[in-house]
Amino acid sequence: MRNVKFKTLAWASVLLLLVIFIGRYWLERGLDHVDFLDTREYVIDFIDDSGRRVKMEKPASRIISLYSAHTENLFALELDAEIIGVGTSESYPVEFLDKPVFDYKSDPEKVIAANPDLVLIRPFIERKQPDFVDAIRQSGITVVSFYPTSQDAFDDYIKNLGVVTGREKMAERKLKEFHEDLAELKALTESIEEKKHVFFESSDVEIKTVTPDSMAARAIEIAGGINIASDAEAITKGSSIAAYGPERVLEKADKIDAYVTQRGVMGAGGNLHTISIRPGFDTIKAVREGKVLEINQKIISSPTFRQVKGAYELARFLYPEIFDDLSKFETNAPLNRVDAAELFVRFAHRPVFAPTSSYYDSVNENHTYGMFEDVPSSHARFDFVETALHAGYMDGFVRTEEDEEIEYFGVEGNLTRDELAKTLFLFYDLVPRSENVEIADLEACENQRIVQTLVDYGILELEDGMFNPERTVTGNEVVEVLENIK
């Protein structure tokens, strides 16, 4: 009988030690994994993209986002007030500048001290900095890892963001608008008979491209292009990056109508110069013809709603005769400044400007992207206005209120002849003449040297000997003078 009791006690001791060991093992890896000890019911309960079970009693209201795509999407879901911190690689929208910055490569105590109820990461961060992530989890803060590896996974990702933040309906509405915009673009490109063949370079290291199910590949399809590397295979399971190599590219040199190279922190393809000097790459049709587009990774491969812009930019590049048509500006009405910005960008076939995170590291003297009071990022022509300013085609204005300088574009104003002169001068390669036409009101012009040169060449005509710098111009006038440049 004693032996039986001894054996029973021994087995009980072993079982207790085993329970203690298992408990400590899971506790060291975060309380969220001790599912067998937690019998509570949760409002939010799912498996994230790192394979961890997430349980939340209510949607988050104090969020730190450590991945730029998460941050951008949170702002799109109108969660400005709920975002209490962002990562180090943010670039859009400009409102991120008002948020404290946190670095997942530094001390996790800074994150913990901010007292968030949700920290958003992606699997890459968990793989590279596991101690940082574990420390936050052990403090009792919920950490969620999201990253859609393909275009098909984008909707679920946005819906999950809506779930953890209590913005389910907003997420559904934004996705509906997103797909409607893509469908509208695809409807315009489907009827194009002679479609362009495109090679997309995601990295200049061994010339990598993207997988057929990637966001960039889907953008090429929607833009009316044919992905010439549709046979590419992922470098690792679940990756959207595919090995290709220069040999396979050069095998298709004569068929590549457009060469698209991705630029950015996470994807660094070459530029027109570096691509053109690679051995044999001057034989590529697109390179010979200068049909190389450098596109920001943030609008073509990042899992955000700005993928629509990326696809549209590809369409503009592939079919400028369709997407940069100027006929809609041909009107006798005064040309609004916002319309003028779009007109100039389309005329020049200039890609829209999208900043990288390093853009905000330096002081921008004339204008800082996204800072116009009257042209927020939600404005329908935001990209054209910002691109026109970045290219120098137009200027903004500044007023002072309570010792603070406020940037504004003047969306209600119309384009003047003086402003038009400055823009035209950028499109021409003119040398000032020694003999000048007399301009009676030249001193009233802000850009006197430019006006004088354009009048001397007959590009802009005088009106009874006067230039009339403040007279507004019509759409027809501007289109006509631009068409003469061609």
Secondary structure by P-SEA (a helix, b strand, c coil): caaaaaaaaaaaaaaaaaaaaaaaaaaaaccccccccccccccbbbbccccbbbbbcccccbbbbccaaaaaaaaaacccccccccccccccccccccbbbbbccccaaaaaaacccbbbbcaaaaaacaaaaaaaaaacbbbbbbbbccccaaaaaaaaaaaaacaaaaaaaaaaaaaaaaaaaaaaaccccbbbbbbbbcccccbbbbccccaaaaaaaaacccccccccccccccccbbbbcaaaaaaacccccbbbbbbcccbbbbcaaaaaaccccccccccccccbbbbbcccccccccaaaaaaaaaaaaaccccccccccccccccccaaaaaaaaaaaacccbbbbcccccccccccccccccccccccccaaaaaaaaaaaccccbbbbbcccbbbbbccccccccaaaaaaaaaaacccccccccccccccccccaaaaaaaaaaacccccccccccccccccaaaaaaaaaaac
